[in-house]
Amino acid sequence: SSCLPPEGSNRNGSSCVFRGPNMKLCAAFCFSAAHAANPVSKVLELLSGLESKIVAEGEAEQSEFSKFVSFCEENAKQLQREQNDGTDRVAELNASIEKSSSDIESDEAGIAELSSVISGAEADLKEAEKVRAKQHSDFSARAADLSETIDTLGRAIGALKQSSFSQISSRATGRVSEALQVLLQAGSIANADSQRLQALMQSREDEQDSMAYRSQKGMGAVIEVFEDMLEKAEAQHAEAQREETKAAHSHSMLTSSLKNKIKNSSKELEDMKHHKAAAEEALATAEGDLKVASKDLDADRADLASLQTDCMVKASDHQASVDDRNEELKALASAKKIIADKTGGATDRAYSFLQLRTKSEDFAEVVDALKQLSRQHKDFSLSLLTSQVSTTVKSAAHTGADPFAKVKGLIEDMISKLVEEAKSEADAKAYCDKEMAETKLKKEEHEEDIEHLSGKMRKAESSIARLTAEIAELESDLGHIASMQRDMDANRAAEHADYEAQSSDYKQGIDGIQMAIKVLKEYYGKSSLLQQPAVGTHSSADGESTGIIGMLEVAESDFTKLLAEVESDEKESEKYYEETTQENKVATAEKKTALKFKGKEQAETKSELEELTGDRDSEQSELDAVLDYYSKVKKQCVAKPEPYEERKRRREAEMEGLKNALDILEGNAMAFLQVNRFRKH
């Protein structure tokens, strides 16, 4: 579609035909053509265009500057937040370092105290075992003695009771005598019983052949003594057993208490060592993080200062640009005002004005639009509508009637028909939409859960890989430290051996020189006091000796200096070796502790990964069931010759085309009315 002048017309013609969907624009075109031959209007138009360009450039620049201001404000706020966060982070890390240091100090004191408690309990336990061993040894000896006494008395009493006054044989008498000897030697016999046994023995020796000894009365006295002693021995044995049981119980209670004390204290000590190791690790981490946080904070402060400087400079440049643009616009406005005020009458007299008219044939554009729409969608109803509109327009051309209302009614009826069809099909799709929406929601929920679990699994796998690498690195570091320590030990041993050799040589050299100087000084110092010798006799070389002694003293000074240097080097080497060795011990302890905790973390992460894998498999099973049902619903609701969505899109496109045809029709009508008004004026 276009806005074209009628055939044969020229720039200064009296009419212009409106063709196009927007009749207002076509009318503006015709007015513009009428004014094209007016140079004054052209100048004003150019000035207005230049003003518009300058204003547009100013608006664009202002928009960019506003964005830049927003950029400055947002980045300044961001950097300020980062600076505040960095300051808080530094303070937090300092507090963490202070707390970790305090925890380490407290743990060290607690470890020392618990170690002392454990050592004391172990000493008490050892002493208790020693005391108990002696108690048991004493009991065993006493029990054995009493058992032997009881056995002896029992056998003696049995032998005496089996013999009568007339039947006591020499063998029974011997057994009784042996029993008496054993009882007298037993440590468990009381003094009173021992005296009674000795009296019986003496009586037997004095009256061995007398009838009194063999009398039944004498035999009864012996048995009575033996039974009394047996009763006492058995009572002592039972008492000793009770005391042993009591002592064993007391010992068991004491050792149990001490062992529990040692066990609990050892566990508390181990926990405290772990806590100390964790605090040391946290301290090291916090110190490292503090360096990074301090560096980042300094960078944020520098970035904020740089941003503020840049923003201030660009704001100043922008204000200068605004001032320049305002001056230019002021000059253009002044020129336009002068031209408009001074040339109005002359312009009206010098240049003519064009007349306008319109044609009713522009309804053909609506018909063309409907034909294109029917061909595009291959819809018989649209083809029928196109035919009806075309017939109406042609009939109106012959009769001179206005076809606008009828054509508009035909198009609106078709739109209403399409709306009704859409509503009827929408009800049929409600069930499918509901089921598919709910099923899709469940599907998405399960997929989201699976993705969440998969993300956690990936994170766990990443953590395991990281921990594996860190464990390998720690093991490598421990191996490197051990290897380095072995090399240091070997080098230190070689250095010390070299020092011993050098020190021994220098000390021996100093001693030898000092001895030589002493000998020379003693000799030449003595010889200088003698009388001048007679001619032809030997005289001491005092002059030469002075030089020799001086050279020896120089050598002594050199040896002393070298010895001092060797000893200084040895001290430095020893100090460096001890410090490095201590650092290696600390590093080894820290890395072993870290290795232990990372191994534990790795095992826990693997266990968590197994649980996550099980949960994801369960979610996958549920998702498979939902997908199966979703597939069935889709077959029922989507598998159509022309899916609902396709029909819906086609219908919407048809309605949109019909609405466009209405817009074209209404636009032509509006232009027609405006042209009529213009003609009347």
C-alpha positions as CSV (number, residue, x, y, z in Angstrom):
1,S,0.0,0.0,0.0
2,S,1.2,3.6,-0.7
3,C,0.2,7.3,-0.8
4,L,0.4,8.3,-4.5
5,P,-0.7,11.4,-6.4
6,P,-3.2,10.8,-9.3
7,E,-1.9,10.1,-12.7
8,G,-1.1,13.2,-14.6
9,S,-0.9,15.4,-11.5
10,N,2.2,17.4,-10.5
11,R,3.6,19.0,-7.4
12,N,1.3,22.0,-7.7
13,G,-1.8,19.9,-8.6
14,S,-5.1,20.3,-7.0
15,S,-5.8,16.8,-5.8
16,C,-4.2,13.8,-4.1
17,V,-5.5,10.2,-3.8
18,F,-5.2,8.4,-0.3
19,R,-4.1,4.8,-0.6
20,G,-2.8,2.9,2.5
21,P,-3.8,1.5,5.8
22,N,-3.2,4.8,7.6
23,M,-5.1,7.6,5.9
24,K,-3.8,10.3,8.3
25,L,-0.2,9.6,7.2
26,C,-1.3,9.8,3.5
27,A,-2.9,13.1,4.2
28,A,0.2,14.4,5.9
29,F,2.2,13.3,2.8
30,C,0.0,15.3,0.5
31,F,0.3,18.4,2.7
32,S,4.1,17.9,2.8
33,A,4.2,17.8,-1.0
34,A,2.3,21.0,-1.2
35,H,4.8,22.7,1.0
36,A,7.9,21.2,-0.6
37,A,8.2,24.1,-3.1
38,N,8.3,26.7,-0.2
39,P,12.0,27.4,0.7
40,V,11.1,29.3,3.9
41,S,9.1,26.4,5.2
42,K,12.0,24.1,4.2
43,V,14.4,26.2,6.2
44,L,12.1,26.2,9.2
45,E,11.7,22.4,8.7
46,L,15.5,22.0,8.6
47,L,15.9,24.1,11.7
48,S,13.2,22.1,13.5
49,G,14.9,18.9,12.4
50,L,18.2,20.1,13.6
51,E,16.6,21.1,16.9
52,S,15.0,17.6,17.1
53,K,18.3,16.0,16.4
54,I,20.1,18.0,19.0
55,V,17.4,17.3,21.5
56,A,17.4,13.6,20.6
57,E,21.2,13.5,21.0
58,G,20.8,15.3,24.3
59,E,18.2,12.9,25.5
60,A,20.4,10.0,24.4
61,E,23.3,11.5,26.2
62,Q,21.2,12.2,29.2
63,S,19.9,8.6,29.1
64,E,23.5,7.3,28.9
65,F,24.6,9.7,31.7
66,S,21.6,8.5,33.8
67,K,22.8,4.9,33.2
68,F,26.3,6.0,34.1
69,V,25.0,7.7,37.3
70,S,23.1,4.5,38.2
71,F,26.3,2.6,37.4
72,C,28.3,4.9,39.7
73,E,25.7,4.7,42.5
74,E,25.2,0.9,42.2
75,N,28.9,0.2,42.0
76,A,29.7,2.7,44.8
77,K,27.0,1.0,47.0
78,Q,28.3,-2.5,46.0
79,L,31.9,-1.5,46.7
80,Q,30.8,0.2,50.0
81,R,29.0,-3.0,50.9
82,E,32.0,-5.1,50.0
83,Q,34.2,-2.8,52.0
84,N,31.8,-3.0,55.0
85,D,31.7,-6.8,54.6
86,G,35.5,-6.9,54.3
87,T,35.8,-4.8,57.5
88,D,33.4,-7.1,59.3
89,R,35.2,-10.1,57.8
90,V,38.6,-8.9,59.1
91,A,37.1,-8.2,62.5
92,E,35.4,-11.7,62.5
93,L,38.7,-13.3,61.5
94,N,40.6,-11.4,64.2
95,A,38.1,-12.6,66.7
96,S,38.3,-16.1,65.4
97,I,42.1,-16.0,65.7
98,E,41.9,-14.6,69.2
99,K,39.4,-17.3,70.2
100,S,41.5,-20.1,68.6
101,S,44.6,-18.9,70.3
102,S,42.7,-18.8,73.6
103,D,41.3,-22.3,73.0
104,I,44.8,-23.6,72.2
105,E,46.2,-22.1,75.4
106,S,43.3,-23.4,77.5
107,D,43.6,-26.9,75.8
108,E,47.4,-27.0,76.5
109,A,46.7,-26.2,80.2
110,G,44.0,-28.8,80.3
111,I,46.2,-31.4,78.5
112,A,49.0,-30.8,81.1
113,E,46.5,-31.2,84.0
114,L,44.9,-34.3,82.5
115,S,48.3,-35.8,81.9
116,S,49.2,-35.2,85.5
117,V,46.0,-36.8,86.6
118,I,46.5,-39.8,84.4
119,S,50.1,-40.2,85.6
120,G,49.0,-40.0,89.3
121,A,46.2,-42.5,88.7
122,E,48.6,-44.9,86.9
123,A,51.1,-44.6,89.8
124,D,48.3,-45.3,92.3
125,L,47.2,-48.3,90.3
126,K,50.7,-49.7,90.1
127,E,51.1,-49.2,93.9
128,A,47.7,-50.9,94.5
129,E,48.7,-53.8,92.4
130,K,52.0,-54.1,94.3
131,V,50.2,-54.0,97.7
132,R,47.6,-56.5,96.5
133,A,50.3,-58.9,95.3
134,K,52.0,-58.8,98.7
135,Q,48.6,-59.3,100.4
136,H,47.8,-62.3,98.2
137,S,51.3,-63.7,98.7
138,D,51.0,-63.4,102.5
139,F,47.5,-65.0,102.4
140,S,48.8,-67.9,100.2
141,A,51.6,-68.6,102.6
142,R,49.4,-68.4,105.7
143,A,46.6,-70.5,104.0
144,A,49.2,-73.1,103.0
145,D,50.5,-73.2,106.6
146,L,47.0,-73.5,108.1
147,S,46.0,-76.1,105.6
148,E,49.0,-78.2,106.5
149,T,48.3,-77.8,110.2
150,I,44.7,-78.8,109.7
151,D,45.7,-81.8,107.7
152,T,48.3,-82.9,110.2
153,L,45.9,-82.5,113.2
154,G,43.2,-84.4,111.3
155,R,45.5,-87.3,110.6
156,A,46.8,-87.3,114.1
157,I,43.4,-87.3,115.7
158,G,42.3,-90.0,113.3
159,A,45.3,-92.2,114.2
160,L,44.7,-91.7,118.0
161,K,41.0,-92.4,117.8
162,Q,41.6,-95.6,115.8
163,S,44.0,-96.9,118.6
164,S,42.8,-98.2,122.0
165,F,44.7,-98.4,125.3
166,S,45.9,-102.0,124.6
167,Q,46.4,-101.6,120.9
168,I,48.7,-98.5,120.5
169,S,51.5,-99.7,118.3
170,S,54.9,-98.3,117.9
171,R,53.8,-97.2,114.4
172,A,50.9,-95.1,115.8
173,T,53.1,-93.7,118.4
174,G,55.6,-92.6,115.7
175,R,52.8,-91.0,113.6
176,V,51.7,-89.0,116.7
177,S,55.3,-87.9,117.4
178,E,55.8,-86.8,113.8
179,A,52.5,-84.8,114.0
180,L,53.7,-83.1,117.1
181,Q,57.0,-82.2,115.5
182,V,55.2,-80.7,112.5
183,L,52.8,-78.8,114.6
184,L,55.6,-77.3,116.7
185,Q,57.3,-76.1,113.5
186,A,54.1,-74.6,112.0
187,G,53.9,-70.8,112.2
188,S,50.1,-70.9,112.6
189,I,50.2,-72.5,116.1
190,A,49.6,-70.0,118.9
191,N,52.1,-69.8,121.8
192,A,49.7,-71.4,124.3
193,D,49.1,-74.3,122.0
194,S,52.8,-74.6,121.3
195,Q,53.5,-74.8,125.0
196,R,50.9,-77.5,125.5
197,L,52.4,-79.5,122.6
198,Q,55.9,-79.2,124.1
199,A,54.6,-80.4,127.4
200,L,53.0,-83.4,125.7
201,M,56.3,-84.1,123.9
202,Q,58.2,-83.8,127.2
203,S,55.7,-86.1,129.0
204,R,56.1,-88.7,126.2
205,E,59.9,-88.6,126.5
206,D,59.9,-88.9,130.3
207,E,57.2,-91.5,130.6
208,Q,57.6,-93.4,127.4
209,D,57.5,-96.8,129.2
210,S,55.1,-95.9,131.9
211,M,51.5,-97.2,131.9
212,A,50.3,-93.6,132.6
213,Y,51.3,-92.5,129.1
214,R,49.5,-95.5,127.6
215,S,46.4,-95.0,129.7
216,Q,43.1,-94.2,128.2
217,K,43.0,-91.0,130.2
218,G,46.3,-89.8,128.7
219,M,45.2,-90.6,125.2
220,G,42.0,-88.6,125.7
221,A,43.9,-85.5,126.8
222,V,46.0,-85.7,123.7
223,I,43.0,-86.0,121.5
224,E,41.3,-83.1,123.3
225,V,44.4,-80.9,122.8
226,F,44.5,-81.8,119.1
227,E,40.8,-81.2,118.5
228,D,41.0,-77.8,120.2
229,M,43.9,-76.9,118.0
230,L,42.1,-78.2,114.9
231,E,39.1,-76.0,115.7
232,K,41.3,-72.9,116.1
233,A,43.2,-73.7,112.9
234,E,40.0,-74.1,110.9
235,A,38.7,-70.8,112.4
236,Q,41.9,-69.0,111.5
237,H,41.8,-70.5,108.0
238,A,38.2,-69.3,107.6
239,E,39.1,-65.8,108.9
240,A,42.1,-65.6,106.6
241,Q,39.8,-66.5,103.7
242,R,37.3,-63.8,104.7
243,E,40.1,-61.2,105.0
244,E,41.5,-62.3,101.5
245,T,38.0,-62.0,100.0
246,K,37.5,-58.6,101.6
247,A,41.0,-57.4,100.5
248,A,40.3,-58.7,96.9
249,H,37.0,-56.9,96.8
250,S,38.5,-53.7,98.1
251,H,41.4,-54.0,95.6
252,S,38.9,-54.7,92.8
253,M,36.9,-51.6,93.7
254,L,40.0,-49.4,93.9
255,T,41.5,-50.6,90.6
256,S,38.2,-50.3,88.9
257,S,37.9,-46.8,90.1
258,L,41.4,-45.9,89.1
259,K,41.0,-47.6,85.7
260,N,37.8,-45.7,85.1
261,K,39.5,-42.5,86.1
262,I,42.4,-43.3,83.7
263,K,40.0,-44.3,80.9
264,N,37.8,-41.2,81.3
265,S,40.7,-38.9,81.7
266,S,42.4,-40.5,78.7
267,K,39.3,-40.0,76.6
268,E,39.0,-36.4,77.8
269,L,42.7,-35.9,77.0
270,E,42.2,-37.4,73.5
271,D,39.2,-35.1,72.9
272,M,41.1,-32.1,74.2
273,K,44.0,-33.0,71.9
274,H,41.6,-33.2,68.9
275,H,40.0,-30.0,70.0
276,K,43.4,-28.4,70.2
277,A,44.4,-29.7,66.8
278,A,41.1,-28.4,65.3
279,A,41.7,-25.1,67.0
280,E,45.3,-25.0,65.5
281,E,43.8,-25.8,62.1
282,A,41.2,-23.2,62.5
283,L,43.9,-20.7,63.6
284,A,46.0,-21.4,60.6
285,T,43.0,-21.2,58.3
286,A,41.8,-17.9,59.9
287,E,45.3,-16.4,59.6
288,G,45.5,-17.3,55.9
289,D,41.9,-16.0,55.3
290,L,42.8,-12.8,57.2
291,K,45.7,-12.1,54.8
292,V,43.3,-12.6,51.8
293,A,40.5,-10.6,53.4
294,S,42.9,-7.7,54.3
295,K,44.2,-7.7,50.7
296,D,40.7,-7.7,49.3
297,L,39.6,-4.9,51.7
298,D,42.5,-2.7,50.5
299,A,41.6,-3.5,46.9
300,D,37.9,-2.5,47.6
301,R,39.0,0.8,49.1
302,A,41.2,1.6,46.2
303,D,38.5,0.6,43.7
304,L,36.0,2.8,45.5
305,A,38.3,5.8,45.5
306,S,39.0,5.3,41.8
307,L,35.3,5.0,41.0
308,Q,34.5,8.1,42.8
309,T,37.2,10.0,40.9
310,D,36.1,8.7,37.5
311,C,32.4,9.5,38.2
312,M,33.2,13.1,39.3
313,V,35.3,13.7,36.2
314,K,32.6,12.4,33.9
315,A,29.8,14.3,35.7
316,S,31.8,17.5,35.1
317,D,32.3,16.6,31.4
318,H,28.5,15.9,31.1
319,Q,27.6,19.3,32.6
320,A,29.8,21.1,30.2
321,S,28.2,19.2,27.3
322,V,24.7,20.1,28.5
323,D,25.6,23.8,28.7
324,D,27.0,23.7,25.2
325,R,23.9,22.0,23.8
326,N,21.6,24.5,25.6
327,E,23.5,27.4,24.0
328,E,23.1,25.8,20.5
329,L,19.3,25.2,21.0
330,K,18.9,28.7,22.2
331,A,20.6,30.0,19.0
332,L,18.4,27.8,16.8
333,A,15.2,28.9,18.6
334,S,16.1,32.5,18.1
335,A,16.7,32.0,14.4
336,K,13.4,30.2,14.0
337,K,11.5,33.0,15.8
338,I,13.1,35.7,13.7
339,I,12.2,33.9,10.4
340,A,8.6,33.2,11.5
341,D,8.0,36.8,12.7
342,K,9.6,38.5,9.7
343,T,8.7,36.3,6.7
344,G,5.1,35.3,7.3
345,G,3.3,37.7,4.9
346,A,5.8,37.3,2.1
347,T,5.6,33.5,2.3
348,D,1.8,33.5,2.0
349,R,1.9,35.7,-1.1
350,A,4.8,33.9,-2.8
351,Y,3.6,30.2,-2.4
352,S,0.3,28.5,-3.2
353,F,-1.6,25.7,-1.4
354,L,-2.7,22.2,-2.7
355,Q,-6.3,20.8,-2.6
356,L,-7.0,17.2,-1.6
357,R,-9.6,14.7,-2.5
358,T,-10.3,10.9,-1.8
359,K,-11.8,7.9,-3.7
360,S,-14.0,5.2,-2.4
361,E,-12.0,2.6,-4.3
362,D,-9.8,2.2,-1.3
363,F,-12.2,-0.6,0.0
364,A,-10.2,-2.8,-2.5
365,E,-7.4,-2.9,0.1
366,V,-9.7,-4.5,2.6
367,V,-10.8,-7.1,0.0
368,D,-7.1,-7.8,-0.8
369,A,-6.4,-8.3,2.9
370,L,-9.3,-10.8,3.2
371,K,-8.2,-12.7,0.1
372,Q,-4.7,-13.0,1.4
373,L,-6.0,-14.2,4.8
374,S,-8.2,-16.9,3.2
375,R,-5.4,-18.1,0.9
376,Q,-3.0,-18.3,3.8
377,H,-5.3,-20.4,6.1
378,K,-7.2,-22.2,3.3
379,D,-10.5,-21.5,5.1
380,F,-13.8,-21.7,3.1
381,S,-15.5,-19.3,5.5
382,L,-12.9,-16.6,4.9
383,S,-13.3,-17.1,1.2
384,L,-17.0,-16.7,1.5
385,L,-16.5,-13.6,3.6
386,T,-14.1,-12.1,1.0
387,S,-16.7,-12.7,-1.8
388,Q,-19.4,-11.0,0.3
389,V,-17.3,-8.0,1.0
390,S,-16.3,-7.7,-2.6
391,T,-19.9,-7.9,-3.8
392,T,-21.0,-5.3,-1.3
393,V,-18.2,-2.8,-2.3
394,K,-19.0,-3.2,-6.1
395,S,-22.7,-2.7,-5.5
396,A,-22.0,0.4,-3.5
397,A,-19.8,1.8,-6.3
398,H,-22.8,1.5,-8.7
399,T,-25.4,2.9,-6.3
400,G,-23.2,5.5,-4.6
401,A,-24.2,4.1,-1.2
402,D,-21.7,3.9,1.8
403,P,-20.6,0.3,2.1
404,F,-18.7,0.9,5.4
405,A,-21.3,-0.3,7.9
406,K,-22.2,-3.4,6.0
407,V,-18.6,-4.5,5.4
408,K,-17.8,-3.9,9.0
409,G,-20.8,-6.0,10.1
410,L,-19.7,-8.9,7.9
411,I,-16.2,-8.9,9.4
412,E,-17.5,-8.6,12.9
413,D,-19.9,-11.5,12.4
414,M,-17.1,-13.7,11.2
415,I,-15.0,-12.7,14.3
416,S,-18.0,-13.7,16.6
417,K,-18.3,-17.0,14.8
418,L,-14.6,-17.8,15.4
419,V,-14.9,-16.9,19.0
420,E,-17.8,-19.3,19.5
421,E,-15.9,-22.1,17.9
422,A,-13.0,-21.5,20.2
423,K,-15.2,-21.6,23.2
424,S,-16.8,-24.9,22.3
425,E,-13.4,-26.5,21.8
426,A,-12.0,-25.0,25.0
427,D,-14.5,-27.0,27.1
428,A,-13.5,-30.2,25.4
429,K,-9.9,-29.5,26.3
430,A,-10.5,-28.7,30.0
431,Y,-10.1,-32.3,31.2
432,C,-7.0,-32.8,29.1
433,D,-5.5,-29.5,30.4
434,K,-6.2,-30.4,34.0
435,E,-4.8,-33.9,33.8
436,M,-1.8,-32.9,31.8
437,A,-1.1,-29.9,34.0
438,E,-1.3,-32.0,37.2
439,T,0.8,-34.8,35.7
440,K,3.3,-32.3,34.3
441,L,3.5,-30.7,37.7
442,K,4.3,-34.0,39.3
443,K,6.8,-34.8,36.6
444,E,8.5,-31.5,37.1
445,E,8.5,-31.9,40.9
446,H,10.2,-35.4,40.6
447,E,12.6,-34.0,38.0
448,E,13.4,-31.1,40.3
449,D,13.9,-33.5,43.2
450,I,16.1,-35.7,41.0
451,E,18.1,-32.6,39.8
452,H,18.4,-31.5,43.4
453,L,19.7,-34.9,44.5
454,S,21.9,-35.1,41.5
455,G,23.3,-31.7,42.3
456,K,24.0,-32.8,45.9
457,M,25.6,-36.0,44.5
458,R,27.8,-34.0,42.2
459,K,28.8,-31.8,45.1
460,A,29.5,-34.9,47.2
461,E,31.5,-36.5,44.4
462,S,33.4,-33.2,43.9
463,S,34.1,-33.1,47.7
464,I,35.3,-36.7,47.6
465,A,37.6,-35.9,44.7
466,R,38.8,-32.8,46.5
467,L,39.4,-34.7,49.7
468,T,41.2,-37.5,47.9
469,A,43.5,-34.9,46.2
470,E,44.0,-33.1,49.6
471,I,44.7,-36.4,51.3
472,A,47.2,-37.4,48.6
473,E,48.8,-34.0,48.9
474,L,49.0,-34.3,52.7
475,E,50.6,-37.7,52.4
476,S,53.0,-36.4,49.8
477,D,53.8,-33.5,52.1
478,L,54.4,-35.8,55.1
479,G,56.7,-38.0,52.9
480,H,58.5,-34.9,51.8
481,I,58.9,-33.6,55.3
482,A,60.2,-37.1,56.5
483,S,62.6,-37.2,53.6
484,M,63.8,-33.7,54.2
485,Q,64.2,-34.5,57.9
486,R,66.3,-37.5,57.1
487,D,68.5,-35.5,54.8
488,M,68.8,-32.8,57.5
489,D,69.8,-35.4,60.1
490,A,72.5,-36.8,57.8
491,N,73.8,-33.4,56.9
492,R,73.7,-32.3,60.5
493,A,75.7,-35.4,61.6
494,A,78.2,-34.7,58.8
495,E,78.5,-31.0,59.8
496,H,78.9,-31.9,63.5
497,A,81.6,-34.4,62.7
498,D,83.4,-31.9,60.5
499,Y,83.1,-29.4,63.4
500,E,84.5,-31.8,65.9
501,A,87.5,-32.5,63.6
502,Q,88.2,-28.8,62.9
503,S,87.7,-27.8,66.6
504,S,90.0,-30.6,67.7
505,D,92.7,-29.5,65.2
506,Y,92.4,-25.8,66.1
507,K,92.4,-26.5,69.9
508,Q,95.4,-28.8,69.5
509,G,97.2,-26.2,67.4
510,I,96.5,-23.4,69.9
511,D,97.7,-25.6,72.8
512,G,100.9,-26.5,70.8
513,I,101.6,-22.9,70.0
514,Q,101.0,-21.8,73.5
515,M,103.3,-24.5,74.8
516,A,106.0,-23.5,72.3
517,I,105.7,-19.8,73.2
518,K,106.0,-20.7,76.9
519,V,109.1,-22.7,76.3
520,L,110.7,-20.0,74.2
521,K,109.8,-17.2,76.6
522,E,111.1,-19.2,79.6
523,Y,114.4,-19.9,77.9
524,Y,115.1,-16.5,76.2
525,G,113.7,-14.6,79.2
526,K,116.2,-16.4,81.5
527,S,119.1,-16.1,79.2
528,S,118.8,-12.4,79.0
529,L,119.7,-12.1,82.7
530,L,123.1,-13.9,82.3
531,Q,126.5,-12.1,82.1
532,Q,128.1,-11.5,78.7
533,P,129.8,-14.8,77.7
534,A,133.5,-14.9,76.9
535,V,134.6,-14.8,73.4
536,G,134.3,-18.1,71.5
537,T,131.4,-19.4,73.6
538,H,127.6,-19.8,72.6
539,S,125.2,-16.9,73.1
540,S,121.3,-17.1,72.9
541,A,119.6,-15.7,69.8
542,D,117.5,-13.1,71.6
543,G,116.8,-11.1,68.5
544,E,115.6,-14.0,66.4
545,S,113.5,-15.4,69.2
546,T,111.5,-12.2,69.4
547,G,110.5,-12.6,65.7
548,I,109.7,-16.3,66.1
549,I,107.5,-15.7,69.2
550,G,105.7,-12.9,67.4
551,M,104.9,-15.1,64.4
552,L,103.7,-17.8,66.8
553,E,101.4,-15.3,68.5
554,V,100.0,-14.3,65.1
555,A,99.4,-18.0,64.3
556,E,97.8,-18.4,67.7
557,S,95.5,-15.4,67.0
558,D,94.6,-16.9,63.6
559,F,93.8,-20.3,65.1
560,T,91.7,-18.7,67.9
561,K,89.8,-16.6,65.4
562,L,89.1,-19.6,63.1
563,L,88.1,-21.7,66.2
564,A,85.6,-19.0,67.2
565,E,84.2,-18.9,63.6
566,V,83.9,-22.7,63.6
567,E,82.1,-22.7,66.9
568,S,79.8,-19.8,65.8
569,D,79.0,-21.7,62.6
570,E,78.3,-24.8,64.6
571,K,75.9,-22.9,67.0
572,E,74.1,-21.4,64.0
573,S,73.8,-24.7,62.3
574,E,72.6,-26.4,65.5
575,K,70.1,-23.6,66.1
576,Y,68.8,-23.8,62.5
577,Y,68.6,-27.6,62.7
578,E,66.7,-27.6,65.9
579,E,64.3,-24.9,64.7
580,T,63.7,-26.6,61.4
581,T,63.3,-29.9,63.1
582,Q,60.7,-28.4,65.5
583,E,58.9,-26.8,62.6
584,N,58.8,-30.2,60.8
585,K,57.4,-31.8,64.0
586,V,54.7,-29.2,64.2
587,A,53.9,-29.5,60.5
588,T,53.9,-33.2,60.7
589,A,51.5,-33.2,63.7
590,E,49.2,-30.7,62.0
591,K,49.2,-32.6,58.7
592,K,48.6,-35.9,60.4
593,T,45.7,-34.3,62.3
594,A,44.3,-32.8,59.1
595,L,44.8,-36.1,57.3
596,K,42.8,-37.9,60.1
597,F,39.9,-35.4,59.9
598,K,39.9,-35.3,56.1
599,G,39.8,-39.1,56.0
600,K,36.9,-39.1,58.4
601,E,35.2,-36.4,56.3
602,Q,35.8,-38.4,53.2
603,A,34.2,-41.5,54.7
604,E,31.2,-39.5,55.9
605,T,30.8,-38.0,52.4
606,K,31.0,-41.4,50.8
607,S,28.2,-42.6,53.1
608,E,26.2,-39.5,52.3
609,L,26.7,-40.2,48.6
610,E,25.4,-43.7,49.0
611,E,22.2,-42.4,50.7
612,L,21.8,-39.8,48.0
613,T,22.1,-42.4,45.3
614,G,19.4,-44.5,47.0
615,D,17.1,-41.5,47.3
616,R,17.6,-40.5,43.6
617,D,16.9,-44.1,42.5
618,S,13.7,-44.0,44.4
619,E,12.7,-40.7,42.9
620,Q,13.6,-42.0,39.4
621,S,11.3,-45.0,39.9
622,E,8.4,-42.6,40.8
623,L,9.2,-40.3,37.9
624,D,9.1,-43.3,35.5
625,A,5.6,-44.1,36.7
626,V,4.5,-40.5,36.2
627,L,6.1,-40.4,32.7
628,D,4.2,-43.6,31.8
629,Y,0.9,-42.0,32.8
630,Y,1.8,-38.7,31.2
631,S,2.4,-40.6,27.9
632,K,-1.0,-42.2,28.1
633,V,-2.7,-38.8,28.7
634,K,-0.8,-37.2,25.8
635,K,-2.0,-40.0,23.4
636,Q,-5.5,-39.3,24.5
637,C,-5.5,-35.5,24.4
638,V,-2.7,-34.5,21.9
639,A,-2.8,-37.2,19.2
640,K,-5.4,-35.5,16.9
641,P,-5.3,-34.9,13.1
642,E,-4.9,-31.2,14.0
643,P,-3.9,-30.6,17.6
644,Y,-6.0,-28.2,19.6
645,E,-3.1,-25.7,19.9
646,E,-2.6,-25.7,16.2
647,R,-6.4,-25.1,15.6
648,K,-6.2,-22.4,18.3
649,R,-3.3,-20.6,16.7
650,R,-4.9,-20.8,13.3
651,R,-8.2,-19.3,14.6
652,E,-6.3,-16.6,16.5
653,A,-4.5,-15.7,13.3
654,E,-7.7,-15.5,11.3
655,M,-9.3,-13.3,14.0
656,E,-6.2,-11.1,14.0
657,G,-6.4,-10.8,10.2
658,L,-10.0,-9.8,10.4
659,K,-9.3,-7.2,13.0
660,N,-6.5,-5.8,10.8
661,A,-9.1,-5.6,7.9
662,L,-11.4,-3.7,10.3
663,D,-8.5,-1.3,11.2
664,I,-7.9,-0.7,7.5
665,L,-11.6,-0.1,7.0
666,E,-11.9,2.3,9.9
667,G,-8.7,4.1,8.9
668,N,-10.1,4.7,5.4
669,A,-13.3,6.1,6.9
670,M,-11.4,8.4,9.2
671,A,-9.3,9.8,6.3
672,F,-12.4,10.3,4.2
673,L,-14.0,12.4,7.0
674,Q,-10.8,14.5,7.4
675,V,-10.5,15.2,3.7
676,N,-14.2,16.3,3.6
677,R,-13.6,18.7,6.5
678,F,-10.5,20.1,4.7
679,R,-12.5,20.7,1.5
680,K,-15.2,22.6,3.4
681,H,-12.6,24.9,4.9
